[in-house]
Amino acid sequence: MTDFEATLSKYADLAVQIGVNVQPGQILVVHAPILAADFVRMITAKAYAIGASLVKVNWSDEFITRQQFEHAADEVFTKAPTWYAGEMTEFAENGAAVLHVIADNPDALKGIDPQRISNFQKTRGAALTKYREYQMSDKFSWCIVAVPSQPWADKVFPDVPAEERMGKLWEAIFHTVRLDHEDPVAAWQEHLNNLDSKANVLNAKKYKKLHYIAPGTDLTIELPKGHLWAQGDSINAKGHSFVANMPTEEVFTAPLKTGVNGTVRSTKPLSHGGNIIDGFTLTFENGRIIKVEAEKGQEALEHLINMDEGARYLGEVALVPHQSPISESNILYYNTLFDENASNHLAIGMAYAFCLEGGKEMNAEQQIAHGLNSSVTHVDFMIGSSAMDIDGITEDGNVEPVFRNGNWAF
């Protein structure tokens, strides 16, 4: 086995053991592009070795996906995929683990009519409502990991010789998931413990509001009563831990839906729906986005916030220090899984139920009544920089530093 194959095998171990944490007798569902076949075969073998009862792989291919968007009839994109939603909901209800292996080309759907993309996302999101409710309430284990593709590597490393770009992106990904440590599993546990210590401080503070100040940003976010700060690992309905994002550097919670006011400016491009949205500003009033401006991708951004009424509100507030491994690498990934872990970020759309005391046990109506947002989408966008300060405002009006110059103030 080559060094690369050995490292890739460790990556598969991390995905199976730490990411989705497959249990004996459990079903594992894998969504993956066909270019990741070798990696998925490793994952399959390791899952069965642990005792998985079934590994169900759903393959995809960006070329075929683009062909559909270019040539399929318009009604295809507004017809609910009930067969797929039914399958995934059934898997979730039966406690399956779901692993997403991504290798997205940031420009995969460049030039495609944004309305087609929006129709597809809205229809698919609505069909998967029950599945998303389960996902956002930690009913089942799920995880996202990434592997390189040539178009993605070309986008990230345009100044590197073409034949070296894939290797460069593999190296970067391996670093972000701590595979360059002697014991990656132990390194992950230490990392999760460190994130947990930050979440514990914030949960003890119980801030009423956060105030963000940075170039182009002056934003106040109210937090709902009973909000909980979470971090990388979660506990599913059967009491098993899992890590939804690998890598992860964030501590996060849910905002009060109607408690966001002011303006925030993005600091990194957002790759969404196969297109790039960049240099954008959002203005909020009583939680609702009332104005959007983008230097690039204005139409795509407008389609995003008009996906449903909930897409005009926030569902997540996440804190990531500027001095984090991904940020300090100075690599722009054009991929939210990585770029969100280099920067403070927010998310448009649905909130996580587990970010509220008792939220996992609430139904959708109860979550909404407690101030959480509901939507068919959940899209993170990056707002952090070394110039960002964040204050925590207590119930009695005291103002305390949470971030200074882009990093933790405690």
LUMLOPA-177390 format. One record per residue (C-alpha): x, y, z; residue in three letters. Coordinates in Angstrom, 3 decimals. Example, Ala and Ser with C-alpha at 12.3 -4.5 7.8 and 13.67 -1.06 7.14 Angstrom:
# LUMLOPA-177390
TIKOL          x          y          z   res
TIKOL     12.300     -4.500      7.800   ALA
TIKOL     13.670     -1.060      7.140   SER
***
This chain:
# LUMLOPA-177390
TIKOL          x          y          z   res
TIKOL      0.000      0.000      0.000   MET
TIKOL      1.361      3.424     -0.961   THR
TIKOL      1.474      6.304      1.505   ASP
TIKOL     -1.453      7.878     -0.321   PHE
TIKOL     -3.519      4.692     -0.136   GLU
TIKOL     -2.707      4.343      3.564   ALA
TIKOL     -3.817      7.917      4.237   THR
TIKOL     -6.958      7.430      2.160   LEU
TIKOL     -7.725      4.325      4.215   SER
TIKOL     -7.409      6.390      7.410   LYS
TIKOL     -9.755      8.958      5.867   TYR
TIKOL    -12.329      6.225      5.254   ALA
TIKOL    -11.888      5.092      8.869   ASP
TIKOL    -12.580      8.640     10.079   LEU
TIKOL    -15.692      8.948      7.936   ALA
TIKOL    -17.099      5.619      9.103   VAL
TIKOL    -16.008      5.624     12.768   GLN
TIKOL    -16.080      9.329     13.735   ILE
TIKOL    -18.250     10.901     11.004   GLY
TIKOL    -21.340      8.667     10.836   VAL
TIKOL    -20.114      6.292     13.589   ASN
TIKOL    -21.631      3.183     12.007   VAL
TIKOL    -23.042      0.671     14.500   GLN
TIKOL    -23.386     -3.126     14.128   PRO
TIKOL    -26.619     -3.954     12.328   GLY
TIKOL    -27.066     -0.411     11.012   GLN
TIKOL    -27.772      0.600      7.401   ILE
TIKOL    -25.339      3.079      5.827   LEU
TIKOL    -26.551      5.199      2.903   VAL
TIKOL    -23.770      6.807      0.846   VAL
TIKOL    -24.346      9.617     -1.663   HIS
TIKOL    -21.267     10.002     -3.854   ALA
TIKOL    -20.044     11.027     -7.314   PRO
TIKOL    -18.791      8.220     -9.524   ILE
TIKOL    -15.292      9.771     -9.522   LEU
TIKOL    -15.049      8.824     -5.813   ALA
TIKOL    -15.605      5.112     -6.483   ALA
TIKOL    -12.283      3.933     -4.981   ASP
TIKOL    -12.882      5.889     -1.776   PHE
TIKOL    -16.481      4.668     -1.525   VAL
TIKOL    -15.317      1.060     -1.935   ARG
TIKOL    -13.013      1.587      1.047   MET
TIKOL    -15.889      3.059      3.050   ILE
TIKOL    -18.128      0.132      2.108   THR
TIKOL    -15.542     -2.439      3.198   ALA
TIKOL    -14.921     -0.695      6.522   LYS
TIKOL    -18.646     -0.319      7.248   ALA
TIKOL    -19.287     -3.993      6.628   TYR
TIKOL    -16.249     -4.880      8.779   ALA
TIKOL    -17.831     -2.978     11.676   ILE
TIKOL    -21.064     -4.896     11.158   GLY
TIKOL    -23.250     -2.706      8.947   ALA
TIKOL    -26.263     -4.667      7.724   SER
TIKOL    -26.365     -2.886      4.353   LEU
TIKOL    -24.407     -0.206      2.509   VAL
TIKOL    -26.668      1.484     -0.047   LYS
TIKOL    -24.776      3.732     -2.506   VAL
TIKOL    -26.508      6.414     -4.574   ASN
TIKOL    -24.168      7.508     -7.379   TRP
TIKOL    -24.147     10.868     -9.152   SER
TIKOL    -22.266     12.481    -12.025   ASP
TIKOL    -21.954     16.221    -12.725   GLU
TIKOL    -21.899     15.727    -16.496   PHE
TIKOL    -25.244     13.913    -16.392   ILE
TIKOL    -26.654     16.487    -13.965   THR
TIKOL    -25.727     19.317    -16.314   ARG
TIKOL    -27.253     17.474    -19.248   GLN
TIKOL    -30.513     17.301    -17.321   GLN
TIKOL    -30.504     21.031    -16.582   PHE
TIKOL    -29.682     21.840    -20.202   GLU
TIKOL    -32.148     19.546    -21.946   HIS
TIKOL    -34.910     18.223    -19.677   ALA
TIKOL    -38.434     19.640    -19.940   ALA
TIKOL    -39.307     22.505    -17.612   ASP
TIKOL    -41.876     20.442    -15.711   GLU
TIKOL    -39.150     18.013    -14.599   VAL
TIKOL    -37.839     20.659    -12.223   PHE
TIKOL    -41.208     21.295    -10.582   THR
TIKOL    -42.251     17.661    -10.142   LYS
TIKOL    -41.633     16.441     -6.590   ALA
TIKOL    -39.195     13.484     -6.331   PRO
TIKOL    -41.543     11.623     -3.991   THR
TIKOL    -39.796      8.303     -4.640   TRP
TIKOL    -36.478      9.695     -3.415   TYR
TIKOL    -38.001     11.593     -0.492   ALA
TIKOL    -39.894      8.477      0.559   GLY
TIKOL    -36.759      6.344      0.453   GLU
TIKOL    -34.655      8.793      2.472   MET
TIKOL    -37.404      9.399      5.021   THR
TIKOL    -37.816      5.658      5.499   GLU
TIKOL    -34.071      5.226      5.985   PHE
TIKOL    -34.077      8.031      8.584   ALA
TIKOL    -37.053      6.563     10.441   GLU
TIKOL    -35.232      3.239     10.616   ASN
TIKOL    -32.078      4.783     12.064   GLY
TIKOL    -29.826      4.523      9.022   ALA
TIKOL    -26.638      6.614      8.869   ALA
TIKOL    -26.193      8.887      5.842   VAL
TIKOL    -22.783      9.816      4.444   LEU
TIKOL    -22.376     12.449      1.723   HIS
TIKOL    -19.136     12.329     -0.271   VAL
TIKOL    -18.822     15.562     -2.268   ILE
TIKOL    -16.450     16.668     -5.027   ALA
TIKOL    -18.295     19.687     -6.350   ASP
TIKOL    -17.161     21.712     -9.328   ASN
TIKOL    -18.013     25.289     -8.201   PRO
TIKOL    -18.914     26.192    -11.799   ASP
TIKOL    -20.801     22.986    -12.618   ALA
TIKOL    -24.011     24.772    -13.600   LEU
TIKOL    -22.538     28.055    -14.807   LYS
TIKOL    -24.741     29.511    -17.548   GLY
TIKOL    -27.801     27.429    -16.620   ILE
TIKOL    -31.050     29.367    -16.187   ASP
TIKOL    -31.156     30.234    -12.443   PRO
TIKOL    -34.929     29.726    -12.460   GLN
TIKOL    -34.457     26.059    -13.381   ARG
TIKOL    -31.968     25.592    -10.555   ILE
TIKOL    -34.255     27.407     -8.109   SER
TIKOL    -37.281     25.321     -9.149   ASN
TIKOL    -35.310     22.125     -8.662   PHE
TIKOL    -34.025     23.135     -5.227   GLN
TIKOL    -37.398     24.383     -4.026   LYS
TIKOL    -39.300     21.312     -5.226   THR
TIKOL    -36.719     18.898     -3.862   ARG
TIKOL    -36.522     20.762     -0.557   GLY
TIKOL    -40.302     20.697     -0.110   ALA
TIKOL    -40.440     16.966     -0.880   ALA
TIKOL    -37.748     16.296      1.731   LEU
TIKOL    -39.449     18.322      4.500   THR
TIKOL    -39.948     15.373      6.857   LYS
TIKOL    -36.447     14.048      6.205   TYR
TIKOL    -34.966     17.506      6.933   ARG
TIKOL    -36.934     17.752     10.159   GLU
TIKOL    -35.387     14.458     11.244   TYR
TIKOL    -31.944     15.654     10.172   GLN
TIKOL    -32.206     19.006     11.968   MET
TIKOL    -33.377     17.244     15.126   SER
TIKOL    -30.500     14.701     15.243   ASP
TIKOL    -32.836     11.742     14.752   LYS
TIKOL    -30.168      9.950     12.703   PHE
TIKOL    -26.423     10.206     12.090   SER
TIKOL    -25.144     11.999      9.006   TRP
TIKOL    -21.851     13.379      7.775   CYS
TIKOL    -20.329     15.254      4.828   ILE
TIKOL    -16.772     14.603      3.633   VAL
TIKOL    -15.024     15.687      0.437   ALA
TIKOL    -12.693     14.326     -2.226   VAL
TIKOL    -11.089     16.329     -5.068   PRO
TIKOL    -12.290     16.570     -8.635   SER
TIKOL    -10.168     18.000    -11.441   GLN
TIKOL    -12.464     21.008    -12.086   PRO
TIKOL    -12.532     21.805     -8.361   TRP
TIKOL     -8.737     21.492     -8.061   ALA
TIKOL     -8.317     23.710    -11.134   ASP
TIKOL    -10.497     26.369     -9.493   LYS
TIKOL     -8.669     26.270     -6.149   VAL
TIKOL     -5.093     26.099     -7.488   PHE
TIKOL     -5.010     27.895    -10.878   PRO
TIKOL     -1.361     28.912    -10.423   ASP
TIKOL     -0.113     25.371     -9.747   VAL
TIKOL      0.945     23.184    -12.712   PRO
TIKOL     -2.129     21.339    -13.955   ALA
TIKOL     -0.735     17.874    -13.254   GLU
TIKOL     -0.086     18.790     -9.596   GLU
TIKOL     -3.460     20.334     -8.705   ARG
TIKOL     -5.283     17.151     -7.694   MET
TIKOL     -2.444     16.103     -5.411   GLY
TIKOL     -2.366     19.587     -3.911   LYS
TIKOL     -6.088     19.459     -3.113   LEU
TIKOL     -5.819     15.952     -1.653   TRP
TIKOL     -3.028     17.221      0.607   GLU
TIKOL     -5.124     20.196      1.708   ALA
TIKOL     -8.172     18.055      2.467   ILE
TIKOL     -6.106     15.541      4.437   PHE
TIKOL     -4.716     18.420      6.528   HIS
TIKOL     -8.142     19.900      7.306   THR
TIKOL     -9.408     16.562      8.668   VAL
TIKOL     -6.260     16.047     10.772   ARG
TIKOL     -4.950     13.029      8.879   LEU
TIKOL     -1.417     14.442      9.217   ASP
TIKOL     -1.558     13.678     12.965   HIS
TIKOL     -0.042     10.450     14.253   GLU
TIKOL     -3.401      9.405     15.694   ASP
TIKOL     -6.169     11.187     13.727   PRO
TIKOL     -8.958      9.741     15.888   VAL
TIKOL     -7.320     11.032     19.082   ALA
TIKOL     -6.634     14.390     17.400   ALA
TIKOL    -10.319     14.668     16.527   TRP
TIKOL    -11.398     13.901     20.074   GLN
TIKOL     -9.065     16.585     21.439   GLU
TIKOL    -10.355     19.066     18.859   HIS
TIKOL    -14.002     18.352     19.683   LEU
TIKOL    -13.241     18.782     23.389   ASN
TIKOL    -11.719     22.212     22.673   ASN
TIKOL    -14.805     23.291     20.730   LEU
TIKOL    -16.988     21.996     23.534   ASP
TIKOL    -15.185     24.234     26.033   SER
TIKOL    -16.102     27.311     23.956   LYS
TIKOL    -19.724     26.185     23.679   ALA
TIKOL    -19.850     25.686     27.455   ASN
TIKOL    -18.729     29.269     28.084   VAL
TIKOL    -21.364     30.666     25.734   LEU
TIKOL    -24.092     28.458     27.195   ASN
TIKOL    -23.224     29.717     30.660   ALA
TIKOL    -23.394     33.361     29.475   LYS
TIKOL    -26.871     33.026     27.891   LYS
TIKOL    -26.433     36.215     25.861   TYR
TIKOL    -29.627     37.921     24.731   LYS
TIKOL    -27.987     39.425     21.633   LYS
TIKOL    -24.786     39.419     19.577   LEU
TIKOL    -23.567     42.608     17.893   HIS
TIKOL    -21.269     42.235     14.859   TYR
TIKOL    -19.023     45.072     13.658   ILE
TIKOL    -16.694     44.826     10.633   ALA
TIKOL    -16.145     46.651      7.325   PRO
TIKOL    -19.565     46.697      5.659   GLY
TIKOL    -21.165     44.952      8.644   THR
TIKOL    -23.199     46.364     11.534   ASP
TIKOL    -25.579     43.600     12.564   LEU
TIKOL    -27.446     42.731     15.758   THR
TIKOL    -28.746     39.182     16.232   ILE
TIKOL    -31.120     38.374     19.068   GLU
TIKOL    -31.021     34.815     20.394   LEU
TIKOL    -34.160     32.937     21.496   PRO
TIKOL    -34.793     32.076     25.136   LYS
TIKOL    -33.415     28.629     25.825   GLY
TIKOL    -30.951     28.709     22.934   HIS
TIKOL    -28.081     26.229     23.079   LEU
TIKOL    -24.623     26.560     21.566   TRP
TIKOL    -23.533     23.349     19.852   ALA
TIKOL    -20.326     22.189     18.198   GLN
TIKOL    -18.946     19.524     15.900   GLY
TIKOL    -20.301     16.323     17.393   ASP
TIKOL    -23.949     15.502     18.004   SER
TIKOL    -25.930     12.660     19.599   ILE
TIKOL    -28.579     10.843     17.566   ASN
TIKOL    -31.900      9.448     18.809   ALA
TIKOL    -30.227      6.178     19.844   LYS
TIKOL    -27.546      7.921     21.893   GLY
TIKOL    -24.679      7.495     19.430   HIS
TIKOL    -22.320     10.362     18.616   SER
TIKOL    -21.577     11.575     15.089   PHE
TIKOL    -19.803     14.505     13.400   VAL
TIKOL    -21.915     16.081     10.658   ALA
TIKOL    -19.130     18.058      8.959   ASN
TIKOL    -15.547     16.946      8.448   MET
TIKOL    -13.780     19.357      8.762   PRO
TIKOL    -15.481     21.433     11.448   THR
TIKOL    -14.181     24.419     13.402   GLU
TIKOL    -17.454     26.058     14.459   GLU
TIKOL    -19.522     26.672     17.567   VAL
TIKOL    -23.079     27.521     16.560   PHE
TIKOL    -26.648     28.186     17.637   THR
TIKOL    -29.984     29.387     16.236   ALA
TIKOL    -31.052     33.043     16.093   PRO
TIKOL    -34.461     34.383     17.039   LEU
TIKOL    -36.222     34.456     13.674   LYS
TIKOL    -37.532     38.016     14.045   THR
TIKOL    -34.549     39.378     16.000   GLY
TIKOL    -32.002     40.201     13.271   VAL
TIKOL    -31.433     43.862     12.322   ASN
TIKOL    -28.787     45.704     10.330   GLY
TIKOL    -26.445     44.919      7.463   THR
TIKOL    -23.880     42.184      6.910   VAL
TIKOL    -21.325     41.811      4.093   ARG
TIKOL    -19.898     38.542      2.847   SER
TIKOL    -16.140     37.945      3.059   THR
TIKOL    -15.821     34.840      0.866   LYS
TIKOL    -17.556     33.669     -2.313   PRO
TIKOL    -20.577     31.418     -1.907   LEU
TIKOL    -20.755     28.421     -4.245   SER
TIKOL    -24.441     27.608     -4.526   HIS
TIKOL    -26.399     25.678     -7.123   GLY
TIKOL    -23.360     25.324     -9.362   GLY
TIKOL    -22.783     29.094     -9.450   ASN
TIKOL    -20.629     31.614     -7.571   ILE
TIKOL    -22.193     34.468     -5.574   ILE
TIKOL    -19.621     37.006     -4.379   ASP
TIKOL    -19.243     40.433     -2.797   GLY
TIKOL    -22.775     40.500     -1.459   PHE
TIKOL    -24.544     42.476      1.261   THR
TIKOL    -27.767     41.554      3.071   LEU
TIKOL    -29.906     44.040      4.994   THR
TIKOL    -32.288     42.776      7.704   PHE
TIKOL    -35.274     44.319      9.422   GLU
TIKOL    -36.998     42.393     12.232   ASN
TIKOL    -35.305     39.240     11.019   GLY
TIKOL    -36.346     39.499      7.376   ARG
TIKOL    -33.968     40.180      4.493   ILE
TIKOL    -35.290     43.357      2.883   ILE
TIKOL    -32.411     44.109      0.490   LYS
TIKOL    -29.672     42.154     -1.303   VAL
TIKOL    -26.795     43.405     -3.423   GLU
TIKOL    -24.128     41.229     -5.040   ALA
TIKOL    -21.131     42.108     -7.167   GLU
TIKOL    -21.420     38.670     -8.782   LYS
TIKOL    -24.414     36.311     -8.869   GLY
TIKOL    -27.156     38.835     -8.052   GLN
TIKOL    -29.829     36.794     -9.849   GLU
TIKOL    -28.773     33.553     -8.149   ALA
TIKOL    -28.830     35.287     -4.752   LEU
TIKOL    -32.315     36.647     -5.371   GLU
TIKOL    -33.560     33.187     -6.361   HIS
TIKOL    -32.047     31.796     -3.149   LEU
TIKOL    -33.784     34.213     -0.784   ILE
TIKOL    -37.062     33.831     -2.678   ASN
TIKOL    -37.087     30.034     -2.435   MET
TIKOL    -39.730     30.373      0.279   ASP
TIKOL    -40.569     32.909      2.988   GLU
TIKOL    -38.214     31.162      5.416   GLY
TIKOL    -35.307     31.766      3.031   ALA
TIKOL    -35.553     35.470      3.903   ARG
TIKOL    -34.655     34.708      7.528   TYR
TIKOL    -31.646     33.206      9.290   LEU
TIKOL    -31.448     29.717     10.765   GLY
TIKOL    -27.882     29.571     12.114   GLU
TIKOL    -25.269     31.750     13.796   VAL
TIKOL    -21.774     30.208     13.779   ALA
TIKOL    -18.533     31.407     15.358   LEU
TIKOL    -15.172     30.421     13.862   VAL
TIKOL    -11.907     32.177     14.800   PRO
TIKOL     -9.838     33.752     12.038   HIS
TIKOL     -6.857     31.897     13.512   GLN
TIKOL     -8.189     28.485     12.530   SER
TIKOL     -6.298     25.888     10.452   PRO
TIKOL     -8.342     26.400      7.291   ILE
TIKOL     -8.193     30.184      7.515   SER
TIKOL     -4.447     30.170      8.151   GLU
TIKOL     -3.871     27.972      5.088   SER
TIKOL     -4.980     30.969      2.954   ASN
TIKOL     -6.746     28.570      0.602   ILE
TIKOL    -10.081     29.643     -0.840   LEU
TIKOL    -11.919     26.390     -1.508   TYR
TIKOL    -15.039     27.710     -3.242   TYR
TIKOL    -16.807     25.040     -1.188   ASN
TIKOL    -18.920     25.831      1.869   THR
TIKOL    -17.857     22.708      3.787   LEU
TIKOL    -14.351     24.183      3.955   PHE
TIKOL    -14.819     27.938      3.616   ASP
TIKOL    -17.399     28.100      6.428   GLU
TIKOL    -14.771     26.611      8.729   ASN
TIKOL    -12.378     29.461      7.968   ALA
TIKOL    -14.818     32.204      8.894   SER
TIKOL    -17.652     33.317     11.121   ASN
TIKOL    -20.780     32.548      9.159   HIS
TIKOL    -24.554     32.689      9.108   LEU
TIKOL    -27.097     30.469      7.385   ALA
TIKOL    -30.181     31.428      5.449   ILE
TIKOL    -33.121     29.120      6.062   GLY
TIKOL    -34.037     26.331      8.445   MET
TIKOL    -32.777     26.266     12.045   ALA
TIKOL    -31.435     23.250     13.927   TYR
TIKOL    -33.957     22.066     16.520   ALA
TIKOL    -31.194     20.849     18.820   PHE
TIKOL    -30.040     24.464     19.266   CYS
TIKOL    -33.019     25.033     21.562   LEU
TIKOL    -33.697     23.488     24.961   GLU
TIKOL    -36.174     20.667     24.350   GLY
TIKOL    -36.144     21.409     20.624   GLY
TIKOL    -35.553     17.804     19.585   LYS
TIKOL    -38.835     16.795     21.198   GLU
TIKOL    -40.845     19.682     19.678   MET
TIKOL    -42.842     19.420     16.488   ASN
TIKOL    -42.362     21.974     13.711   ALA
TIKOL    -45.131     24.246     14.989   GLU
TIKOL    -43.691     24.299     18.506   GLN
TIKOL    -40.215     25.107     17.196   GLN
TIKOL    -41.625     28.040     15.236   ILE
TIKOL    -43.532     29.233     18.317   ALA
TIKOL    -40.227     29.307     20.232   HIS
TIKOL    -38.622     31.540     17.605   GLY
TIKOL    -36.904     29.083     15.249   LEU
TIKOL    -37.031     29.565     11.483   ASN
TIKOL    -38.449     26.982      9.083   SER
TIKOL    -37.593     26.695      5.392   SER
TIKOL    -36.982     24.233      2.574   VAL
TIKOL    -33.345     25.374      2.463   THR
TIKOL    -30.306     25.913      4.677   HIS
TIKOL    -27.379     27.749      3.071   VAL
TIKOL    -24.297     28.960      4.956   ASP
TIKOL    -22.442     32.098      3.900   PHE
TIKOL    -19.190     33.546      5.238   MET
TIKOL    -18.920     36.916      6.990   ILE
TIKOL    -15.818     36.683      9.213   GLY
TIKOL    -12.422     38.366      8.913   SER
TIKOL     -9.527     39.578     11.028   SER
TIKOL    -11.359     42.922     11.254   ALA
TIKOL    -14.517     41.562     12.897   MET
TIKOL    -15.506     42.318     16.498   ASP
TIKOL    -18.471     40.651     18.187   ILE
TIKOL    -20.034     41.724     21.483   ASP
TIKOL    -22.340     39.666     23.635   GLY
TIKOL    -25.190     41.615     25.224   ILE
TIKOL    -26.670     40.150     28.395   THR
TIKOL    -30.298     40.245     29.496   GLU
TIKOL    -29.570     43.226     31.755   ASP
TIKOL    -27.767     45.151     29.008   GLY
TIKOL    -24.121     44.491     29.877   ASN
TIKOL    -21.817     44.368     26.844   VAL
TIKOL    -18.980     41.824     26.837   GLU
TIKOL    -16.368     40.987     24.176   PRO
TIKOL    -16.851     37.635     22.437   VAL
TIKOL    -14.572     38.201     19.405   PHE
TIKOL    -11.858     40.786     18.886   ARG
TIKOL     -9.982     41.156     15.605   ASN
TIKOL    -11.605     38.011     14.327   GLY
TIKOL    -10.661     35.730     17.228   ASN
TIKOL    -12.069     34.554     20.531   TRP
TIKOL    -11.868     37.167     23.283   ALA
TIKOL    -11.926     34.483     25.999   PHE
***
